């Protein structure tokens, strides 16, 4: 899992404003299939969620956990996930919404050992 430089810069800005962050991607319809950014711990995770990564972002002191619903993870298990940003406001409660942008996931298929085919 990785972040584009545009996503990393947005994470740095959001961290300065809101403190430690986390991502969660539920896999629901509409914006549920987009990663939502919250203050760390603001979104409760549970047994139906998988911690995919603790993202290291230059300029952010602590790793940013990225959680995904287990059912969504099963669909994306064989892909390399890339967090990116696009213009346009999402419909969720993600912290970047007031910025007029939203996070999204880009993906790349990987082979059985995590390498690109």
Secondary structure, DSSP 4 states (H G I P E B T S, - for coil): -EE-HHHHHHHHHHHHHH-SEEEEE---SGGGGS-EEEETTTSPP-TTEEEEEEE--TT-SS-EEEEEEHHHHHHHTTEEEEEEEEES--SS--TTGGGTEEEEEEEEE--TTSS--
